[in-house]
Amino acid sequence: MVYIFFCVSGVLGPMNRHPSLTTRENSPESCCSLERDVQLLGEALSAYPGAVIVVGNDWPLYYDLKTLRQADSGFGRRVLNVLNTIGSTKEQAVFDFMANRNEPFVILASQDFEFSHRTGSSRIDVDHERGFDDTARAALESHLRGFGAPATDALSDDDILRATVATAALRTARNFKFPLRANQDAAFQRRLAEMLFDVKREEP
């Protein structure tokens, strides 16, 4: 599975562009239609069933996930999650989202959002005027080809669940997951047996 973070400014159907706390100062007011961008993105992803979209612009602050999925057939079915951008930049929101995930990712980013060199190798900048053009598409496909199986393999039910679950819930699940693996750890089992023996010996 590969995450594609859609952090592109603009308008799509009923979903307008809204002011963002993380928009760069003096950035141009981007009210362009994203219909063509979404169509081209959908076409680019047609050969990569393992790619899923996490919406990271300002739409999730105003529209629910169902609305985002229904906005356009170009990539609607691939929208599995959104970024929590409240109180942080979109770049930091990406890092927070990936904190308990190991899958590869790509960021499609409008230049009016605050991204830095930290995401340079994983980011494809989308020009304010040209949008998601052939150059951006070629760059995205190059990333996806480089990922290999994670991008080309179909998603399993487990993949979809991991992509859809909230970051906080995923962190909690991992906290339970690692202790459950302890039954395969011989050293842990020996120490547990010693602890249980000591407790039993101290009982009246």
TIGUMAR-81685 format. One line per 2 residues: number of its first residue (from 1); their letters; for each residue x, y, z of N, C-alpha, C. Coordinates in pm, 1 decimal, padded with zeros to 6 digits. Layout:
NUM	A	X:Y:Z:X:Y:Z:X:Y:Z  ...
This chain:
1	MV	00083.7:-00118.6:00000.0:00000.0:00000.0:00000.0:00088.0:00124.7:00000.0  00045.0:00225.4:-00074.0:00115.3:00353.5:-00080.8:00015.5:00464.8:-00049.4
3	YI	00053.6:00554.3:00039.1:-00031.2:00669.6:00070.0:00004.2:00786.7:-00021.2  -00099.3:00847.7:-00077.6:-00080.6:00969.8:-00155.4:-00155.8:01081.1:-00083.0
5	FF	-00081.0:01177.1:-00033.1:-00141.6:01288.5:00038.8:-00177.6:01398.6:-00060.9  -00306.5:01426.5:-00071.1:-00357.3:01525.1:-00166.3:-00370.1:01659.1:-00095.1
7	CV	-00267.1:01742.7:-00108.6:-00262.7:01873.6:-00043.4:-00260.2:01981.0:-00152.2  -00364.9:01984.9:-00232.8:-00371.4:02074.1:-00347.9:-00486.7:02172.0:-00330.1
9	SG	-00458.1:02300.7:-00343.9:-00560.6:02403.6:-00326.9:-00652.2:02410.2:-00448.3  -00777.5:02442.2:-00422.5:-00870.3:02462.1:-00532.3:-01011.7:02426.4:-00495.9
11	VL	-01096.7:02423.1:-00597.4:-01239.5:02397.3:-00581.4:-01274.7:02270.7:-00657.5  -01354.8:02184.4:-00594.7:-01399.0:02062.0:-00661.3:-01547.0:02043.1:-00634.2
13	GP	-01627.4:02056.8:-00739.1:-01771.0:02042.6:-00722.7:-01822.2:02139.8:-00617.6  -01893.5:02089.0:-00517.4:-01948.6:02177.2:-00412.8:-01845.5:02216.7:-00308.6
15	MN	-01726.1:02160.6:-00316.9:-01624.6:02184.8:-00213.8:-01536.5:02302.6:-00251.6  -01547.8:02408.8:-00174.6:-01474.5:02531.1:-00202.4:-01337.8:02530.4:-00136.2
17	RH	-01255.1:02622.6:-00180.2:-01128.1:02644.2:-00111.6:-01154.7:02738.9:00004.1  -01101.2:02705.4:00120.3:-01122.0:02788.0:00238.1:-00987.4:02840.0:00288.4
19	PS	-00987.3:02952.3:00356.9:-00862.0:03003.4:00414.3:-00800.1:02900.8:00507.5  -00669.0:02893.8:00507.1:-00599.6:02796.5:00589.9:-00500.9:02866.4:00681.8
21	LT	-00491.4:02817.8:00804.5:-00393.6:02872.7:00897.5:-00251.1:02843.2:00854.1  -00234.4:02742.9:00768.6:-00100.2:02704.6:00726.0:-00069.9:02746.9:00583.1
23	TR	-00148.6:02838.4:00528.6:-00119.2:02891.1:00395.8:-00010.7:02997.6:00407.3  00083.0:02995.9:00316.1:00192.2:03092.1:00320.8:00140.4:03234.5:00306.9
25	EN	00206.0:03326.6:00372.8:00169.4:03466.6:00360.1:00193.0:03514.4:00217.4  00104.3:03600.9:00170.0:00113.9:03658.9:00035.6:00100.1:03555.6:-00076.1
27	SP	00047.6:03437.9:-00044.2:00028.0:03337.0:-00148.1:-00093.4:03374.8:-00232.2  -00094.8:03338.1:-00359.8:-00208.3:03372.0:-00446.1:-00335.4:03301.3:-00402.1
29	ES	-00446.2:03366.4:-00420.8:-00575.1:03307.9:-00386.9:-00610.1:03201.8:-00490.0  -00604.4:03077.8:-00451.7:-00626.0:02968.4:-00545.4:-00771.8:02925.3:-00543.3
31	CC	-00845.7:02964.0:-00645.0:-00986.3:02924.9:-00655.4:-01011.3:02846.9:-00784.2  -00905.7:02791.4:-00840.6:-00918.9:02719.9:-00966.7:-00992.2:02587.8:-00945.7
33	SL	-01054.2:02539.7:-01050.9:-01124.0:02412.1:-01046.6:-01023.7:02297.9:-01050.2  -01049.7:02196.0:-00970.2:-00961.0:02080.0:-00966.4:-01018.6:01960.6:-01042.0
35	ER	-01121.8:01984.3:-01120.8:-01184.4:01873.8:-01195.3:-01082.7:01802.8:-01283.9  -01006.8:01879.0:-01359.2:-00908.8:01819.6:-01450.6:-00796.2:01752.3:-01372.0
37	DV	-00753.6:01816.6:-01263.0:-00646.9:01759.0:-01181.0:-00687.5:01621.7:-01128.0  -00809.5:01613.8:-01076.8:-00858.1:01488.3:-01019.7:-00873.1:01382.1:-01127.5
39	QL	-00919.1:01423.6:-01244.5:-00933.7:01328.6:-01354.8:-00797.9:01271.3:-01395.2  -00698.9:01359.6:-01410.5:-00564.8:01314.2:-01448.3:-00503.4:01226.7:-01339.7
41	LG	-00528.1:01262.0:-01213.6:-00475.9:01181.5:-01103.8:-00539.4:01043.4:-01104.0  -00669.5:01038.3:-01126.8:-00738.0:00909.9:-01134.0:-00682.6:00822.5:-01244.9
43	EA	-00655.5:00883.7:-01361.2:-00597.9:00809.4:-01473.1:-00458.6:00758.9:-01438.6  -00379.4:00844.2:-01371.5:-00243.2:00805.6:-01335.5:-00241.3:00688.4:-01237.9
45	LS	-00342.9:00680.7:-01152.4:-00346.6:00576.3:-01049.7:-00412.5:00447.2:-01097.5  -00465.8:00447.6:-01217.7:-00540.6:00330.7:-01265.5:-00455.5:00203.8:-01268.9
47	AY	-00324.7:00219.1:-01288.8:-00236.1:00103.1:-01294.7:-00175.2:00069.5:-01159.9  -00217.8:00139.8:-01055.3:-00159.3:00121.3:-00922.9:-00269.4:00102.1:-00818.0
49	PG	-00324.9:-00018.2:-00811.1:-00436.1:-00043.8:-00718.0:-00396.5:-00032.6:-00571.6  -00268.3:-00032.5:-00542.0:-00224.2:-00021.7:-00403.9:-00214.8:00120.5:-00352.7
51	AV	-00238.5:00218.5:-00439.0:-00228.9:00359.0:-00399.3:-00361.3:00407.6:-00342.3  -00356.3:00465.6:-00223.0:-00475.6:00521.8:-00160.6:-00452.0:00669.8:-00132.7
53	IV	-00561.2:00745.3:-00123.4:-00550.4:00890.1:-00107.7:-00592.7:00933.2:00032.2  -00510.3:01019.5:00090.2:-00542.1:01085.0:00215.9:-00554.8:01234.4:00184.9
55	VG	-00672.8:01289.0:00202.1:-00696.8:01429.6:00168.5:-00635.0:01518.4:00276.1  -00549.8:01610.8:00232.5:-00477.7:01693.1:00327.8:-00483.3:01841.6:00299.9
57	ND	-00577.2:01885.9:00215.7:-00593.2:02031.0:00200.0:-00693.3:02079.5:00305.3  -00773.6:02178.0:00275.6:-00863.5:02233.4:00377.4:-01004.0:02172.5:00375.5
59	WP	-01033.7:02088.7:00280.3:-01168.0:02032.8:00271.6:-01211.8:01957.7:00396.5  -01125.5:01872.4:00456.0:-01172.2:01794.9:00571.6:-01218.7:01878.9:00689.9
61	LY	-01181.4:02005.8:00694.5:-01227.3:02091.8:00802.6:-01373.7:02129.7:00784.8  -01426.0:02112.0:00662.4:-01561.9:02157.5:00631.1:-01652.5:02047.2:00578.7
63	YD	-01592.7:01938.3:00528.1:-01672.2:01832.1:00467.3:-01632.5:01698.0:00526.3  -01730.5:01607.3:00536.9:-01700.0:01476.7:00593.6:-01639.4:01385.1:00487.9
65	LK	-01592.8:01269.4:00534.8:-01522.8:01176.3:00447.0:-01613.1:01125.5:00335.4  -01740.6:01104.8:00366.3:-01834.4:01057.1:00264.8:-01846.0:01157.1:00150.5
67	TL	-01853.9:01285.3:00183.6:-01862.0:01389.8:00080.8:-01735.7:01391.5:-00004.0  -01621.4:01374.5:00060.0:-01495.2:01374.3:-00013.4:-01489.7:01258.1:-00112.1
69	RQ	-01539.0:01142.4:-00069.6:-01536.7:01025.1:-00156.9:-01631.7:01040.6:-00274.9  -01740.9:01111.6:-00252.8:-01840.8:01127.4:-00357.6:-01812.1:01244.5:-00450.0
71	AD	-01714.0:01326.3:-00416.6:-01689.0:01450.2:-00490.1:-01658.3:01424.7:-00636.6  -01581.7:01323.0:-00664.6:-01546.9:01295.7:-00804.4:-01511.9:01148.8:-00819.3
73	SG	-01563.8:01088.5:-00924.0:-01538.1:00945.5:-00947.5:-01393.0:00920.2:-00984.8  -01319.9:01027.2:-01017.6:-01180.1:01010.6:-01057.1:-01095.7:00944.4:-00950.4
75	FG	-01111.7:00986.6:-00825.4:-01036.6:00920.8:-00718.8:-01118.5:00898.4:-00593.0  -01248.0:00923.4:-00599.3:-01331.6:00911.7:-00481.0:-01320.9:00779.5:-00408.7
77	RR	-01319.4:00669.0:-00481.0:-01315.7:00537.7:-00416.9:-01183.0:00511.7:-00347.2  -01080.8:00589.5:-00380.7:-00950.0:00569.9:-00318.6:-00930.2:00654.3:-00193.0
79	VL	-01018.8:00748.1:-00167.1:-01005.4:00834.0:-00049.8:-01039.8:00752.4:00075.0  -00940.0:00721.3:00155.1:-00961.7:00637.3:00272.2:-00942.1:00711.9:00403.8
81	NV	-00885.0:00832.4:00398.2:-00861.5:00902.6:00523.6:-00834.0:01049.8:00495.9  -00822.6:01127.1:00601.6:-00791.8:01269.4:00590.9:-00685.9:01304.6:00694.3
83	LN	-00616.2:01416.0:00670.6:-00517.5:01465.3:00766.5:-00584.1:01554.0:00870.3  -00532.8:01546.8:00990.3:-00574.9:01640.3:01094.6:-00476.7:01757.5:01092.4
85	TI	-00516.6:01867.3:01031.7:-00426.3:01981.8:01015.6:-00451.5:02091.6:01118.9  -00538.0:02064.0:01214.2:-00567.0:02164.7:01317.3:-00447.0:02176.7:01411.0
87	GS	-00393.8:02298.1:01421.1:-00284.8:02323.9:01514.7:-00146.9:02291.3:01462.6  -00134.5:02253.3:01335.7:-00002.8:02223.9:01281.6:-00001.6:02249.3:01131.5
89	TK	00115.3:02249.4:01073.2:00125.7:02262.9:00928.4:00085.1:02132.3:00863.1  00058.6:02137.1:00736.2:00023.1:02014.9:00664.1:00140.4:01917.8:00661.5
91	EQ	00260.1:01970.9:00654.5:00377.1:01884.5:00656.7:00384.8:01806.7:00788.1  00366.9:01876.2:00900.2:00370.4:01808.3:01029.2:00255.0:01710.1:01041.5
93	AV	00140.4:01744.2:00983.5:00025.6:01653.6:00986.8:00057.3:01523.7:00912.8  00134.0:01533.1:00804.2:00175.9:01412.6:00732.1:00264.4:01326.2:00821.5
95	FD	00361.2:01389.5:00887.6:00449.6:01314.4:00976.4:00371.2:01249.9:01091.4  00274.2:01322.2:01144.3:00192.2:01266.4:01252.3:00112.1:01146.3:01203.3
97	FM	00058.2:01156.4:01083.1:-00021.1:01047.9:01025.5:00065.3:00923.0:01005.9  00190.4:00943.0:00963.0:00277.9:00830.3:00931.7:00355.0:00779.6:01053.3
99	AN	00335.9:00841.5:01169.2:00416.3:00807.8:01286.6:00406.7:00660.5:01324.0  00292.6:00598.0:01305.9:00274.6:00456.6:01340.9:00245.9:00371.7:01218.0
101	RN	00289.8:00421.2:01103.9:00272.5:00348.1:00978.6:00407.7:00335.3:00908.7  00428.5:00224.7:00839.3:00556.6:00198.3:00774.6:00549.6:00201.8:00622.0
103	EP	00431.7:00227.9:00567.5:00415.3:00223.8:00422.5:00482.6:00344.3:00355.8  00520.5:00330.9:00228.2:00575.0:00445.4:00154.2:00465.9:00547.9:00125.6
105	FV	00506.2:00671.4:00097.9:00407.7:00774.9:00070.4:00463.1:00880.9:-00024.6  00369.7:00951.9:-00087.4:00401.8:01064.1:-00175.9:00309.4:01179.0:-00139.0
107	IL	00361.1:01301.4:-00146.0:00280.1:01419.2:-00116.5:00262.5:01501.3:-00243.8  00138.1:01525.4:-00282.4:00107.7:01620.3:-00389.1:00074.6:01751.7:-00320.9
109	AS	00159.8:01852.0:-00339.0:00149.2:01972.6:-00257.1:00143.2:02100.0:-00340.2  00041.8:02181.7:-00311.8:00037.3:02316.0:-00367.9:00149.2:02398.6:-00305.4
111	QD	00203.4:02489.0:-00383.8:00315.9:02568.3:-00336.1:00275.3:02672.6:-00232.6  00144.9:02692.5:-00212.3:00103.0:02790.1:-00111.9:00097.4:02729.9:00028.1
113	FE	00117.5:02598.6:00039.1:00118.6:02535.7:00170.3:00261.3:02523.1:00221.4  00274.1:02517.8:00354.1:00405.7:02519.3:00416.2:00468.6:02380.2:00420.6
115	FS	00549.1:02351.8:00320.2:00629.8:02230.3:00318.1:00776.5:02271.2:00309.5  00863.9:02186.7:00361.7:01005.5:02220.6:00367.2:01090.3:02109.5:00306.4
117	HR	01220.9:02122.0:00325.1:01314.5:02022.8:00273.7:01293.7:01886.2:00337.6  01227.7:01881.3:00452.2:01208.1:01754.0:00521.8:01127.3:01655.0:00439.1
119	TG	01041.2:01706.0:00352.5:00960.3:01616.9:00268.0:01001.5:01626.3:00121.1  01116.7:01687.2:00095.7:01159.3:01710.4:-00042.4:01163.1:01584.7:-00128.0
121	SS	01214.4:01474.7:-00073.8:01228.4:01352.6:-00153.4:01096.2:01282.0:-00176.8  00995.0:01314.2:-00097.0:00864.7:01247.7:-00108.5:00757.0:01339.8:-00164.1
123	RI	00793.9:01460.9:-00199.5:00693.5:01560.7:-00237.8:00701.0:01594.8:-00385.6  00582.4:01612.8:-00445.1:00570.4:01661.1:-00582.7:00495.4:01793.8:-00575.2
125	DV	00562.5:01902.0:-00606.2:00500.3:02033.7:-00599.9:00407.5:02053.7:-00719.4  00287.2:02099.5:-00690.6:00187.4:02124.3:-00794.8:00179.0:02274.1:-00817.8
127	DH	00211.1:02315.3:-00938.1:00216.4:02457.2:-00971.4:00078.5:02522.9:-00958.7  00078.4:02648.1:-00911.5:-00046.7:02720.5:-00888.4:-00127.7:02735.9:-01017.3
129	ER	-00060.8:02760.4:-01127.7:-00131.5:02784.7:-01253.9:-00151.8:02658.3:-01335.5  -00051.9:02572.3:-01340.2:-00060.4:02452.7:-01425.0:-00134.2:02338.5:-01358.3
131	GF	-00137.4:02336.8:-01225.4:-00205.1:02230.0:-01155.2:-00133.3:02096.3:-01171.0  -00209.1:01988.4:-01156.5:-00152.1:01854.3:-01172.2:-00138.9:01825.3:-01320.9
133	DD	-00026.5:01867.6:-01378.2:-00005.3:01856.6:-01522.0:00072.7:01730.4:-01555.2  00115.3:01721.3:-01681.1:00187.8:01601.9:-01725.6:00319.5:01584.0:-01651.5
135	TA	00384.0:01695.1:-01616.9:00511.0:01686.0:-01543.8:00489.5:01625.6:-01405.6  00386.8:01674.6:-01336.0:00356.4:01621.1:-01203.4:00312.8:01475.3:-01212.7
137	RA	00237.0:01444.0:-01317.7:00192.0:01305.8:-01335.7:00310.6:01212.7:-01357.5  00405.1:01255.0:-01440.7:00522.8:01172.3:-01467.3:00603.7:01150.5:-01339.7
139	AL	00615.0:01254.2:-01258.4:00688.6:01242.1:-01132.4:00618.7:01144.7:-01038.3  00485.8:01152.5:-01031.8:00410.4:01061.7:-00945.6:00426.5:00918.0:-00991.2
141	ES	00412.7:00895.0:-01121.0:00424.8:00758.7:-01172.6:00565.4:00704.1:-01150.8  00666.4:00791.7:-01155.9:00803.1:00748.6:-01129.2:00817.2:00700.7:-00985.5
143	HL	00757.5:00774.0:-00892.0:00758.0:00731.7:-00751.5:00688.5:00597.0:-00735.8  00570.8:00583.4:-00796.3:00492.0:00461.7:-00779.2:00562.0:00340.4:-00839.6
145	RG	00623.1:00358.9:-00956.3:00699.2:00247.3:-01015.8:00813.6:00206.5:-00925.1  00876.5:00305.5:-00863.5:00988.3:00276.3:-00774.5:00947.2:00199.1:-00649.7
147	FG	00823.5:00216.6:-00606.7:00775.7:00145.3:-00488.3:00748.0:-00002.0:-00517.5  00723.5:-00036.2:-00643.5:00700.8:-00174.9:-00680.1:00571.4:-00231.7:-00626.2
149	AP	00579.9:-00348.9:-00561.5:00461.6:-00422.7:-00516.0:00367.4:-00342.5:-00426.8  00416.3:-00261.8:-00332.9:00321.5:-00185.8:-00250.8:00225.3:-00100.0:-00332.6
151	AT	00269.9:-00056.1:-00450.0:00183.9:00026.5:-00535.2:00100.2:-00056.0:-00631.5  00151.4:-00169.6:-00675.6:00083.7:-00246.3:-00780.0:-00004.8:-00358.9:-00726.5
153	DA	00018.7:-00402.7:-00601.8:-00063.2:-00510.5:-00545.6:-00198.4:-00455.9:-00499.5  -00301.3:-00536.4:-00519.1:-00434.7:-00496.3:-00475.3:-00439.7:-00489.8:-00322.6
155	LS	-00526.4:-00404.6:-00271.8:-00538.6:-00387.3:-00127.6:-00611.5:-00504.2:-00062.8  -00562.3:-00544.8:00052.1:-00632.4:-00645.2:00131.1:-00727.7:-00573.9:00226.7
157	DD	-00814.3:-00650.7:00290.3:-00904.0:-00591.8:00390.0:-00824.8:-00528.9:00503.8  -00712.1:-00591.0:00539.6:-00628.2:-00538.3:00646.6:-00565.6:-00405.6:00604.8
159	DI	-00524.1:-00396.4:00478.0:-00468.6:-00270.7:00426.3:-00571.0:-00158.6:00439.2  -00691.7:-00186.9:00396.8:-00797.8:-00085.3:00399.4:-00827.2:-00042.9:00542.8
161	LR	-00828.5:-00137.6:00633.5:-00854.4:-00106.1:00773.3:-00744.6:-00016.4:00829.1  -00618.6:-00050.7:00801.9:-00506.8:00030.2:00852.7:-00508.7:00169.6:00794.2
163	AT	-00547.6:00181.3:00667.4:-00549.9:00312.3:00603.5:-00664.4:00398.1:00654.5  -00773.7:00335.0:00691.9:-00894.1:00408.0:00731.1:-00894.5:00448.5:00877.3
165	VA	-00830.0:00368.5:00961.0:-00835.4:00394.4:01104.6:-00764.2:00525.1:01137.9  -00813.0:00594.1:01240.8:-00751.9:00719.1:01283.5:-00615.1:00692.4:01344.3
167	TA	-00527.4:00790.9:01338.2:-00391.2:00775.0:01388.7:-00389.4:00738.8:01535.8  -00473.1:00803.1:01615.6:-00476.3:00774.0:01759.8:-00518.3:00630.4:01785.2
169	AL	-00616.7:00582.8:01710.3:-00663.0:00445.5:01727.6:-00554.7:00346.2:01685.7  -00480.4:00380.7:01579.6:-00373.1:00293.3:01534.0:-00263.6:00284.3:01639.4
171	RT	-00232.5:00396.7:01702.5:-00131.1:00398.1:01808.0:-00174.2:00309.8:01924.6  -00301.3:00316.9:01961.0:-00352.9:00234.5:02069.2:-00345.8:00086.9:02033.4
173	AR	-00381.1:00055.5:01907.6:-00376.7:-00083.5:01862.5:-00235.5:-00139.2:01869.6  -00137.3:-00056.6:01833.7:00001.7:-00102.4:01838.4:00045.4:-00127.5:01982.5
175	NF	-00005.5:-00049.2:02075.6:00029.6:-00069.8:02215.4:-00019.4:-00205.6:02265.2  -00131.0:-00252.3:02209.5:-00181.0:-00384.9:02244.6:-00109.5:-00494.1:02166.0
177	KF	-00069.2:-00460.3:02044.8:-00013.2:-00560.1:01953.5:00119.4:-00616.2:02003.6  00208.1:-00527.4:02049.8:00340.1:-00573.8:02089.1:00337.2:-00666.2:02210.5
179	PL	00258.1:-00636.9:02316.1:00249.9:-00734.5:02426.5:00194.0:-00868.4:02382.5  00101.3:-00868.3:02285.5:00045.3:-00994.6:02239.2:00149.2:-01080.4:02169.6
181	RA	00253.0:-01018.9:02116.0:00360.4:-01094.2:02051.4:00456.4:-01155.5:02153.2  00440.1:-01117.2:02278.6:00534.7:-01160.8:02380.7:00533.7:-01311.8:02400.8
183	NQ	00424.0:-01377.4:02363.5:00419.2:-01521.8:02382.6:00517.5:-01594.9:02292.3  00576.1:-01525.0:02195.5:00676.3:-01585.2:02107.3:00817.9:-01551.5:02154.1
185	DA	00829.5:-01477.8:02263.1:00958.5:-01433.6:02313.3:00998.5:-01524.1:02430.0  01098.5:-01610.4:02408.1:01137.2:-01708.1:02510.2:01189.4:-01639.2:02635.4
187	AF	01269.8:-01534.9:02618.5:01325.4:-01464.0:02734.1:01213.9:-01403.4:02817.8  01113.3:-01347.0:02749.0:01000.6:-01288.2:02820.8:00925.4:-01396.5:02897.4
189	QR	00908.3:-01511.3:02834.6:00835.2:-01620.3:02899.8:00909.1:-01669.1:03024.9  01041.7:-01677.4:03017.9:01119.4:-01720.0:03134.6:01104.4:-01619.4:03248.9
191	RL	01114.1:-01490.6:03213.4:01101.0:-01387.0:03315.8:00960.8:-01386.5:03375.8  00859.9:-01408.9:03293.0:00723.0:-01415.0:03342.4:00705.2:-01531.5:03438.8
193	AE	00765.1:-01646.8:03404.3:00755.5:-01763.0:03491.9:00822.0:-01735.5:03626.7  00937.4:-01666.7:03624.3:01006.9:-01632.8:03747.9:00921.5:-01539.9:03833.8
195	ML	00858.9:-01442.0:03769.8:00775.1:-01347.2:03843.0:00656.7:-01418.5:03906.9  00593.4:-01507.9:03831.5:00478.4:-01580.9:03883.3:00518.9:-01672.0:03998.8
197	FD	00636.9:-01734.3:03986.8:00686.2:-01821.8:04093.4:00710.9:-01741.5:04220.0  00771.7:-01622.3:04203.6:00799.9:-01537.3:04321.7:00670.8:-01494.2:04388.7
199	VK	00570.8:-01460.0:04308.9:00441.9:-01418.2:04365.5:00377.3:-01532.5:04440.4  00382.0:-01651.8:04380.2:00321.7:-01767.8:04444.7:00390.9:-01800.3:04575.9
201	RE	00526.4:-01787.1:04577.1:00602.8:-01819.6:04695.8:00573.4:-01722.5:04809.6  00537.6:-01597.8:04775.6:00512.2:-01498.8:04878.5:00371.0:-01507.0:04934.0
203	EP	00283.1:-01584.2:04869.0:00145.5:-01594.0:04915.5:00141.7:-01664.1:05051.1  00054.1:-01622.5:05143.9:00044.6:-01685.4:05277.4:-00008.8:-01828.4:05268.0
